[in-house]
Amino acid sequence: MKGRVVAYKDVREWIQQVAAMGELKTIEGADWNLEIGALSVLASKHKEDSPALLFDRIKDYPPGYRILVGFFESLRRSALTTNLPLS
């Protein structure tokens, strides 16, 4: 990838860019055992409109432990993730 600059430096910056694109949904307080898997599957059923899901403040885990799902569920996020043009 000589000559190409990646549009983000780490996952935190990727999350900020996806949020700015309106393609991120943050879910706080989900149960790791009962809800995260089910919500991820339900969100992925709507392929074209499915946001990336950021689970934060997960039950029984310390603050700061988060789970991100749905990196490639939209064409724009796939392009951002693989450093391709967004339009």
Summary of the structure (lengths in Angstrom):
residues: 87
radius of gyration: 14.0
end to end distance: 19.4
largest distance: 45.5
contacts: 201
relative contact order: 0.20
helix: 33%
strand: 15%
